[in-house]
Amino acid sequence: MEERRLTCIRCPLGCQVTVTLDKGEIVEVTGNTCPRGDEYARKEVTNPTRIVTSIVKVNHGDLAAVSCKTADDIPKGKIFDILAEIKPLVLEAPVKIGDVLIHDVAGTGVDIVATKNITKVS
């Protein structure tokens, strides 16, 4: 039997969750105070995913950069590949919330989207 201890990040409580595995199969999840903790722990030990946030440079905008994020969660192992695709990107203003900045980033099937409006300045 193997035990993995996690801090749940699904809500502000931060429950200390223990996942018990037998030959790679989850047999028990304890320590969570809600069903979200159970769901989080099971996913975290079998297929960890994350939302990636970053910024992208913007030319001729009222701000020099726009915040962005993955439109959905991605496999944790792809984080650095995604950041490598975002880093060289430079946009021209205007940029609108929800604009797709990169389609299918790092082959994940997930888009990078803008999370702020940037207006064009003269």
Secondary structure, DSSP 4 states (H G I P E B T S, - for coil): -EEEEEE--SSTT--EEEEEEETTEEEEEES-SSHHHHHHHHHHHHS-EE--EEEEEEETBSSSEEEEEESS-EEGGGHHHHHHHHTT-EEES-B-TT-EEESSGGGSS--EEE-S-B-B--
